[in-house]
């Protein structure tokens, strides 16, 4: 039998508890020779708080899912499936589908914890007053007109030469002002 990665569906927010509980079940049931590894893909996220403070934290790439490397048989399936918080395996018609090597690599690449943040979450909303902190427009004040959290950008309206001008800026180019 081969060691393959399987996607296990959990209740959202219970991924860490499922991992801990499953590790405990593997040990108590003597399944170390059939269940080898448990991963929760994570990524580094930077949140921008109201005062413009940037806070880095880890966030789940696939909330509600845990990756388990195992040899699939009735006993290992039962061990994983009956772990509290597990709702099932990913796959059709009751048969768990293993991930291909490419799928696993893509999932883990998304969770690669490099030094640079992968995305930015923000509490900045439309209408928030901001100041541009870098670039050719540094020092200009304006208001947020649009927030694109996925791209890490905001569209702001700046008063340039007496005219309101829409400008798109990255989160790290602005700070919130009171």
C-alpha positions in Angstrom: 0.0 0.0 0.0 1.2 3.5 -0.7 1.4 6.6 1.4 -1.0 9.2 -0.1 -2.3 12.6 1.0 -6.0 12.9 1.6 -8.2 15.9 2.3 -10.3 15.6 5.4 -13.2 18.0 5.9 -13.7 19.4 9.4 -16.0 21.8 11.1 -14.6 25.3 10.3 -12.5 26.6 13.1 -11.8 23.1 14.5 -8.8 22.3 12.3 -6.2 22.5 15.1 -8.4 20.5 17.5 -8.9 17.8 14.9 -5.2 17.7 14.3 -4.4 17.3 18.0 -7.2 14.8 18.5 -6.2 12.7 15.5 -2.5 12.7 16.6 -3.7 11.4 20.0 -6.0 8.7 18.4 -3.1 7.6 16.1 -0.9 7.0 19.2 -3.6 5.3 21.3 -4.8 3.1 18.5 -1.3 2.2 17.3 -1.8 3.6 13.8 1.7 5.2 13.4 2.5 2.6 10.7 -0.5 3.7 8.6 -1.1 7.4 9.3 2.1 9.4 9.0 1.5 13.1 8.9 -1.2 15.8 9.4 -0.9 19.3 7.9 -3.0 22.4 8.1 -1.9 24.7 5.2 -1.3 28.2 6.6 -0.2 31.5 5.1 1.2 34.8 6.6 -1.3 37.6 6.6 -0.8 41.3 7.5 -3.7 43.1 9.0 -3.8 46.9 9.0 -5.5 48.1 12.2 -7.3 51.5 12.5 -4.2 53.4 13.6 -2.3 52.1 10.5 -0.5 49.5 12.6 0.5 46.4 10.7 0.1 43.1 12.5 1.3 39.8 11.0 -0.5 36.6 11.8 -1.0 33.1 10.4 -4.2 32.3 8.6 -5.6 29.0 7.3 -5.4 28.7 3.5 -8.3 26.2 3.3 -10.5 26.7 6.4 -12.4 23.6 7.2 -9.8 21.2 5.7 -6.9 19.2 7.0 -4.4 17.2 5.0 -3.6 13.7 6.2 -0.8 11.4 4.8 -1.8 7.8 5.2 -2.2 4.3 3.8 -5.9 4.0 3.2 -7.6 0.9 4.6 -10.6 0.2 6.7 -8.8 0.8 10.0 -7.1 4.0 9.1 -10.3 5.3 7.5 -12.2 4.6 10.7 -9.5 6.2 12.8 -9.7 9.4 10.9 -13.4 9.4 10.1 -14.4 8.9 13.8 -12.2 11.7 15.1 -14.3 14.4 16.8 -14.8 17.4 14.4 -14.2 15.4 11.2 -17.2 15.4 8.8 -15.7 13.3 6.1 -13.1 12.9 3.3 -13.0 14.7 0.0 -14.0 12.4 -2.8 -17.0 11.1 -4.6 -19.4 8.3 -3.8 -18.1 7.5 -0.4 -14.6 6.7 -1.6 -11.8 9.1 -0.5 -9.8 10.5 -3.4 -6.1 10.9 -2.7 -4.3 14.1 -3.9 -1.9 13.9 -6.8 1.6 15.0 -6.1 1.0 18.2 -8.1 -2.2 19.0 -6.2 -0.4 18.6 -2.8 2.5 20.7 -4.0 0.2 23.5 -5.2 -1.7 23.4 -1.8 1.5 23.6 0.2 3.0 26.3 -2.1 0.0 28.5 -1.3 0.8 28.0 2.4 4.6 28.5 2.0 5.6 30.6 5.0 8.2 32.9 3.5 9.2 36.2 5.1 7.0 38.3 2.9 3.3 38.3 3.7 1.1 36.6 1.1 -1.9 38.8 1.5 -3.2 41.7 3.5 -6.4 41.9 5.5 -7.6 45.3 6.6 -10.1 47.0 8.8 -9.9 50.0 6.5 -13.4 50.8 5.1 -14.8 53.1 2.5 -14.8 56.6 3.8 -11.7 56.2 6.0 -9.4 59.2 6.0 -5.9 58.3 5.0 -2.5 59.8 4.3 -0.2 58.6 1.5 3.2 57.6 3.2 5.3 56.6 0.2 5.6 57.1 -3.6 5.3 60.3 -5.6 2.0 61.3 -3.8 3.5 60.9 -0.3 2.1 63.5 2.1 -1.3 63.9 0.4 -4.5 63.2 2.4 -7.6 61.6 1.0 -10.5 59.3 1.6 -10.9 55.6 0.7 -13.4 55.1 -2.1 -12.9 51.4 -2.7 -11.1 48.5 -0.9 -9.7 45.5 -2.8 -8.5 43.2 0.0 -7.5 40.3 -2.3 -5.2 42.6 -4.3 -4.0 44.5 -1.2 -5.0 47.8 -2.8 -7.4 50.7 -2.1 -8.8 53.3 -4.4 -8.6 56.7 -2.7 -9.7 60.2 -3.7 -7.0 62.8 -3.3 -7.3 66.5 -3.6 -4.6 67.3 -6.2 -4.3 70.9 -7.6 -7.8 71.6 -6.2 -9.4 68.7 -8.0 -10.5 65.3 -6.6 -8.4 62.7 -8.2 -9.0 58.9 -7.9 -5.7 57.0 -7.3 -5.1 53.3 -6.6 -2.5 52.6 -3.9 -1.2 49.5 -2.0 -2.1 49.1 1.6 1.6 49.6 2.6 1.5 53.1 0.9 -1.1 54.5 3.2 -1.8 55.1 6.9 -5.1 55.9 8.6 -5.5 59.3 10.1 -8.0 60.4 12.7 
